[in-house]
């Protein structure tokens, strides 16, 4: 099979198309003929040497794919209600930048009715992440208010739509007026250009001083202290990335007085059972929303994976430019 390999740590041009043996599905697994692969920020971190591959995972980048089941554990497939020839999307711990990819059956979901493989490949990483962090760790409830940092990112556009679908008020930050407008069109109630406004002051104004119930943070660093200021009583701050740095100095008195929760997680190293439970929750509670059009795909750009120049490199250049709104996808 053709695959995209990280030949050494460095700039996007270290990504090269190579020949690799087809992977083989083992117990509890299936093999997907990949039609499309999602591109995510962790892929960039892996390429630069800042995101070690979990033990046992493929060294190839790529955490989500969509395509056709071509082989697999017959019993596991039957138990999951899947069969050879079905179209699925899957969350994987690596190996997604390839024409064939093995995935645990538990981490696979049917391609939503009416969705293309390209659209389906944009789902797993962001939907698993948002569901796990906003709704399970963050415990966002109907009628509460959610603040999303980076509303135009792949995670952001997913969190906007899921938050609104579940009955929350959604506030986002983004780095330009155009991105703010895109977030509003996706359903966000308020959008703050963090380059021209103080998001803490704006959140307090929007909420009449009460603050928000949940913050989804992909920045960390100095943002943590400011986000704590944004939280209402019993508020929850959920950190899922540290693009702004790993160290933060906070006002612990606010945490005590407002009974705040500061938490975070990474998804990639979690167990198949843990990810499988998220997949089941998504299938029960979110997939019906996708199939009736309440949540729509947001794919900014697609690149031919084995094109010339390298589609993988082009996709990473765009990811690092932060100019995209929504998802970036490789096609095979």
BELSULDA-V329260 format. One record per residue. N is the residue number from 1. RES is the residue in three letters. PSI is psi in whole degrees, 0 to 359 (none if undefined). NEAR is the number of other ideal C-beta (glycine too) atoms within 10 Angstrom. D_LAST is the distance of its C-alpha to the last C-alpha in Angstrom with 2 decimals. Layout:
BEGIN
{{N & RES & PSI & NEAR & D_LAST} {N & RES & PSI & NEAR & D_LAST}}
END
This chain:
BEGIN
{{1 & UNK & 159 & 15 & 10.86} {2 & UNK & 143 & 15 & 9.10} {3 & UNK & 163 & 29 & 9.63} {4 & UNK & 121 & 28 & 10.98} {5 & UNK & 148 & 18 & 14.71} {6 & UNK & 104 & 20 & 17.68} {7 & UNK & 332 & 12 & 19.98} {8 & UNK & 163 & 10 & 22.93} {9 & UNK & 136 & 11 & 23.86} {10 & UNK & 209 & 12 & 23.95} {11 & UNK & 171 & 13 & 22.44} {12 & UNK & 332 & 19 & 18.77} {13 & UNK & 0 & 13 & 18.90} {14 & UNK & 350 & 17 & 19.30} {15 & UNK & 122 & 24 & 15.55} {16 & UNK & 144 & 14 & 14.48} {17 & UNK & 128 & 17 & 11.71} {18 & UNK & 167 & 13 & 13.54} {19 & UNK & 133 & 8 & 13.88} {20 & UNK & 152 & 17 & 14.84} {21 & UNK & 146 & 8 & 16.44} {22 & UNK & 136 & 15 & 14.78} {23 & UNK & 159 & 20 & 16.37} {24 & UNK & 129 & 10 & 19.05} {25 & UNK & 135 & 22 & 19.98} {26 & UNK & 199 & 13 & 23.60} {27 & UNK & 131 & 10 & 26.24} {28 & UNK & 11 & 17 & 25.19} {29 & UNK & 165 & 21 & 21.46} {30 & UNK & 161 & 27 & 18.59} {31 & UNK & 129 & 22 & 15.37} {32 & UNK & 130 & 29 & 12.17} {33 & UNK & 108 & 17 & 9.33} {34 & UNK & 128 & 28 & 6.74} {35 & UNK & 329 & 21 & 5.18} {36 & UNK & 147 & 24 & 5.89} {37 & UNK & 131 & 35 & 8.07} {38 & UNK & 148 & 29 & 11.39} {39 & UNK & 131 & 33 & 13.15} {40 & UNK & 161 & 25 & 16.84} {41 & UNK & 321 & 19 & 20.09} {42 & UNK & 332 & 20 & 20.50} {43 & UNK & 320 & 30 & 17.48} {44 & UNK & 317 & 18 & 19.54} {45 & UNK & 321 & 15 & 22.64} {46 & UNK & 318 & 22 & 21.20} {47 & UNK & 327 & 24 & 20.19} {48 & UNK & 2 & 16 & 23.76} {49 & UNK & 17 & 11 & 25.40} {50 & UNK & 13 & 10 & 26.65} {51 & UNK & 89 & 16 & 24.89} {52 & UNK & 143 & 11 & 25.61} {53 & UNK & 132 & 17 & 23.30} {54 & UNK & 150 & 13 & 25.21} {55 & UNK & 132 & 7 & 26.84} {56 & UNK & 350 & 7 & 24.79} {57 & UNK & 157 & 15 & 21.38} {58 & UNK & 146 & 20 & 18.53} {59 & UNK & 347 & 12 & 18.92} {60 & UNK & 142 & 23 & 15.23} {61 & UNK & 172 & 28 & 14.80} {62 & UNK & 117 & 29 & 13.10} {63 & UNK & 0 & 27 & 15.29} {64 & UNK & 141 & 30 & 13.44} {65 & UNK & 164 & 31 & 10.57} {66 & UNK & 145 & 30 & 10.39} {67 & UNK & 204 & 25 & 9.81} {68 & UNK & 138 & 16 & 12.29} {69 & UNK & 123 & 22 & 15.11} {70 & UNK & 349 & 14 & 15.53} {71 & UNK & 168 & 18 & 18.46} {72 & UNK & 175 & 24 & 20.79} {73 & UNK & 110 & 18 & 24.37} {74 & UNK & 317 & 11 & 25.99} {75 & UNK & 315 & 11 & 28.69} {76 & UNK & 320 & 19 & 26.56} {77 & UNK & 313 & 21 & 24.28} {78 & UNK & 318 & 11 & 27.44} {79 & UNK & 329 & 12 & 29.08} {80 & UNK & 358 & 23 & 26.22} {81 & UNK & 27 & 9 & 26.24} {82 & UNK & 162 & 19 & 22.79} {83 & UNK & 161 & 11 & 22.02} {84 & UNK & 138 & 13 & 19.57} {85 & UNK & 345 & 8 & 17.30} {86 & UNK & 148 & 16 & 17.61} {87 & UNK & 128 & 19 & 14.88} {88 & UNK & 162 & 23 & 15.25} {89 & UNK & 153 & 29 & 14.40} {90 & UNK & 145 & 29 & 15.72} {91 & UNK & 129 & 29 & 17.38} {92 & UNK & 160 & 25 & 17.14} {93 & UNK & 0 & 22 & 19.30} {94 & UNK & 168 & 21 & 16.61} {95 & UNK & 7 & 24 & 13.70} {96 & UNK & 340 & 32 & 11.00} {97 & UNK & 69 & 30 & 9.09} {98 & UNK & 161 & 28 & 7.92} {99 & UNK & 341 & 18 & 6.42} {100 & UNK & 142 & 23 & 9.81} {101 & UNK & 133 & 30 & 12.02} {102 & UNK & 138 & 20 & 15.69} {103 & UNK & 145 & 28 & 17.33} {104 & UNK & 135 & 24 & 20.99} {105 & UNK & 323 & 25 & 21.66} {106 & UNK & 338 & 22 & 23.89} {107 & UNK & 14 & 23 & 21.16} {108 & UNK & 146 & 27 & 19.06} {109 & UNK & 147 & 24 & 19.74} {110 & UNK & 144 & 17 & 19.09} {111 & UNK & 125 & 21 & 16.87} {112 & UNK & 142 & 22 & 19.79} {113 & UNK & 130 & 9 & 21.13} {114 & UNK & 356 & 10 & 20.12} {115 & UNK & 145 & 20 & 17.06} {116 & UNK & 168 & 17 & 13.51} {117 & UNK & 323 & 21 & 10.59} {118 & UNK & 314 & 19 & 9.98} {119 & UNK & 319 & 21 & 13.71} {120 & UNK & 327 & 27 & 13.94} {121 & UNK & 345 & 33 & 11.68} {122 & UNK & 359 & 30 & 14.37} {123 & UNK & 306 & 28 & 17.11} {124 & UNK & 306 & 29 & 17.78} {125 & UNK & 313 & 28 & 18.68} {126 & UNK & 320 & 23 & 20.81} {127 & UNK & 319 & 27 & 22.35} {128 & UNK & 315 & 24 & 23.31} {129 & UNK & 312 & 27 & 24.72} {130 & UNK & 316 & 29 & 26.63} {131 & UNK & 312 & 20 & 28.03} {132 & UNK & 319 & 22 & 29.20} {133 & UNK & 317 & 24 & 30.76} {134 & UNK & 317 & 26 & 32.06} {135 & UNK & 331 & 21 & 33.22} {136 & UNK & 302 & 15 & 34.00} {137 & UNK & 315 & 19 & 35.15} {138 & UNK & 343 & 22 & 36.18} {139 & UNK & 38 & 14 & 37.65} {140 & UNK & 132 & 26 & 37.10} {141 & UNK & 160 & 12 & 39.25} {142 & UNK & 135 & 7 & 39.80} {143 & UNK & 351 & 10 & 42.06} {144 & UNK & 175 & 19 & 41.18} {145 & UNK & 133 & 24 & 39.72} {146 & UNK & 130 & 27 & 36.46} {147 & UNK & 124 & 31 & 35.85} {148 & UNK & 120 & 30 & 32.24} {149 & UNK & 125 & 27 & 31.88} {150 & UNK & 57 & 25 & 28.91} {151 & UNK & 341 & 29 & 28.44} {152 & UNK & 358 & 30 & 25.65} {153 & UNK & 172 & 25 & 23.27} {154 & UNK & 314 & 29 & 20.61} {155 & UNK & 317 & 26 & 23.36} {156 & UNK & 313 & 29 & 25.91} {157 & UNK & 330 & 31 & 24.52} {158 & UNK & 314 & 28 & 24.06} {159 & UNK & 322 & 33 & 27.58} {160 & UNK & 307 & 30 & 29.08} {161 & UNK & 320 & 24 & 27.93} {162 & UNK & 318 & 26 & 28.77} {163 & UNK & 314 & 28 & 32.05} {164 & UNK & 319 & 18 & 33.11} {165 & UNK & 331 & 15 & 32.13} {166 & UNK & 9 & 19 & 34.36} {167 & UNK & 21 & 11 & 37.25} {168 & UNK & 158 & 24 & 37.34} {169 & UNK & 133 & 18 & 38.27} {170 & UNK & 125 & 27 & 35.48} {171 & UNK & 136 & 26 & 36.17} {172 & UNK & 158 & 32 & 33.49} {173 & UNK & 149 & 26 & 33.64} {174 & UNK & 165 & 26 & 31.40} {175 & UNK & 8 & 16 & 31.85} {176 & UNK & 161 & 16 & 32.49} {177 & UNK & 324 & 12 & 34.11} {178 & UNK & 318 & 13 & 30.94} {179 & UNK & 321 & 23 & 29.08} {180 & UNK & 317 & 23 & 32.14} {181 & UNK & 320 & 16 & 32.15} {182 & UNK & 320 & 23 & 28.51} {183 & UNK & 320 & 27 & 29.48} {184 & UNK & 321 & 17 & 32.53} {185 & UNK & 332 & 11 & 30.57} {186 & UNK & 350 & 23 & 28.44} {187 & UNK & 353 & 18 & 31.77} {188 & UNK & 141 & 28 & 33.17} {189 & UNK & 327 & 17 & 36.96} {190 & UNK & 144 & 20 & 37.55} {191 & UNK & 132 & 25 & 35.57} {192 & UNK & 123 & 25 & 37.10} {193 & UNK & 105 & 17 & 36.20} {194 & UNK & 348 & 19 & 36.89} {195 & UNK & 340 & 10 & 37.44} {196 & UNK & 353 & 10 & 40.35} {197 & UNK & 154 & 13 & 41.71} {198 & UNK & 111 & 12 & 42.79} {199 & UNK & 332 & 20 & 40.61} {200 & UNK & 311 & 17 & 43.39} {201 & UNK & 320 & 12 & 45.96} {202 & UNK & 319 & 19 & 43.68} {203 & UNK & 317 & 26 & 42.85} {204 & UNK & 322 & 16 & 46.58} {205 & UNK & 313 & 13 & 47.37} {206 & UNK & 323 & 18 & 44.82} {207 & UNK & 13 & 18 & 46.00} {208 & UNK & 37 & 7 & 49.71} {209 & UNK & 351 & 9 & 49.92} {210 & UNK & 319 & 14 & 48.72} {211 & UNK & 177 & 23 & 45.30} {212 & UNK & 160 & 25 & 42.04} {213 & UNK & 324 & 23 & 41.53} {214 & UNK & 138 & 27 & 38.11} {215 & UNK & 129 & 29 & 36.29} {216 & UNK & 114 & 28 & 32.61} {217 & UNK & 125 & 25 & 32.50} {218 & UNK & 10 & 21 & 29.64} {219 & UNK & 309 & 20 & 32.08} {220 & UNK & 216 & 21 & 35.02} {221 & UNK & 224 & 15 & 37.44} {222 & UNK & 342 & 13 & 40.12} {223 & UNK & 331 & 25 & 38.49} {224 & UNK & 313 & 22 & 39.66} {225 & UNK & 320 & 14 & 43.31} {226 & UNK & 325 & 17 & 42.70} {227 & UNK & 324 & 29 & 40.66} {228 & UNK & 324 & 22 & 43.52} {229 & UNK & 333 & 16 & 45.76} {230 & UNK & 347 & 22 & 43.55} {231 & UNK & 141 & 25 & 43.84} {232 & UNK & 174 & 18 & 46.29} {233 & UNK & 138 & 11 & 48.51} {234 & UNK & 22 & 11 & 46.61} {235 & UNK & 160 & 26 & 43.39} {236 & UNK & 126 & 23 & 40.30} {237 & UNK & 123 & 25 & 38.17} {238 & UNK & 118 & 25 & 34.80} {239 & UNK & 126 & 24 & 33.13} {240 & UNK & 356 & 22 & 29.43} {241 & UNK & 164 & 19 & 28.84} {242 & UNK & 49 & 17 & 31.20} {243 & UNK & 337 & 15 & 29.93} {244 & UNK & 5 & 16 & 33.61} {245 & UNK & 162 & 12 & 34.94} {246 & UNK & 350 & 8 & 36.12} {247 & UNK & 141 & 10 & 39.81} {248 & UNK & 144 & 18 & 41.63} {249 & UNK & 123 & 9 & 45.32} {250 & UNK & 163 & 16 & 46.19} {251 & UNK & 97 & 11 & 49.28} {252 & UNK & 335 & 10 & 49.94} {253 & UNK & 320 & 8 & 52.78} {254 & UNK & 320 & 14 & 50.43} {255 & UNK & 317 & 16 & 48.42} {256 & UNK & 309 & 9 & 51.72} {257 & UNK & 325 & 10 & 53.31} {258 & UNK & 1 & 16 & 50.33} {259 & UNK & 53 & 10 & 49.26} {260 & UNK & 156 & 21 & 45.72} {261 & UNK & 126 & 16 & 42.84} {262 & UNK & 119 & 18 & 40.51} {263 & UNK & 177 & 12 & 37.60} {264 & UNK & 172 & 15 & 34.01} {265 & UNK & 160 & 14 & 31.27} {266 & UNK & 142 & 13 & 28.05} {267 & UNK & 324 & 18 & 25.67} {268 & UNK & 316 & 19 & 23.55} {269 & UNK & 359 & 13 & 26.48} {270 & UNK & 162 & 16 & 27.88} {271 & UNK & 160 & 10 & 28.29} {272 & UNK & 321 & 17 & 26.20} {273 & UNK & 319 & 9 & 29.25} {274 & UNK & 312 & 15 & 29.34} {275 & UNK & 326 & 22 & 25.71} {276 & UNK & 324 & 18 & 26.22} {277 & UNK & 323 & 15 & 29.20} {278 & UNK & 316 & 22 & 27.26} {279 & UNK & 318 & 25 & 24.67} {280 & UNK & 320 & 13 & 27.67} {281 & UNK & 319 & 15 & 29.24} {282 & UNK & 317 & 22 & 26.16} {283 & UNK & 321 & 14 & 25.96} {284 & UNK & 319 & 9 & 29.69} {285 & UNK & 336 & 14 & 30.21} {286 & UNK & 321 & 24 & 27.08} {287 & UNK & 322 & 18 & 24.86} {288 & UNK & 327 & 12 & 27.71} {289 & UNK & 321 & 17 & 27.65} {290 & UNK & 317 & 24 & 23.96} {291 & UNK & 337 & 14 & 24.54} {292 & UNK & 6 & 11 & 27.60} {293 & UNK & 10 & 9 & 26.12} {294 & UNK & 333 & 14 & 28.34} {295 & UNK & 133 & 24 & 25.37} {296 & UNK & 151 & 13 & 22.64} {297 & UNK & 145 & 20 & 19.13} {298 & UNK & 90 & 21 & 19.30} {299 & UNK & 116 & 20 & 16.03} {300 & UNK & 312 & 18 & 17.18} {301 & UNK & 151 & 16 & 14.21} {302 & UNK & 149 & 18 & 10.48} {303 & UNK & 138 & 20 & 9.01} {304 & UNK & 121 & 13 & 6.33} {305 & UNK & 320 & 26 & 5.68} {306 & UNK & 32 & 15 & 7.08} {307 & UNK & 180 & 14 & 9.29} {308 & UNK & 112 & 7 & 13.02} {309 & UNK & 175 & 11 & 14.36} {310 & UNK & 124 & 20 & 12.11} {311 & UNK & 326 & 24 & 9.99} {312 & UNK & 315 & 31 & 11.09} {313 & UNK & 317 & 20 & 14.60} {314 & UNK & 319 & 19 & 14.64} {315 & UNK & 320 & 27 & 13.61} {316 & UNK & 325 & 25 & 16.39} {317 & UNK & 315 & 16 & 18.83} {318 & UNK & 316 & 17 & 18.52} {319 & UNK & 316 & 22 & 18.93} {320 & UNK & 342 & 14 & 22.00} {321 & UNK & 340 & 8 & 23.44} {322 & UNK & 26 & 13 & 23.91} {323 & UNK & 353 & 15 & 23.61} {324 & UNK & 157 & 19 & 21.01} {325 & UNK & 109 & 23 & 22.13} {326 & UNK & 211 & 20 & 19.96} {327 & UNK & 155 & 27 & 16.42} {328 & UNK & 134 & 22 & 13.66} {329 & UNK & 139 & 28 & 10.02} {330 & UNK & 140 & 28 & 6.77} {331 & UNK & 147 & 17 & 3.82} {332 & UNK & none & 24 & 0.00}}
END
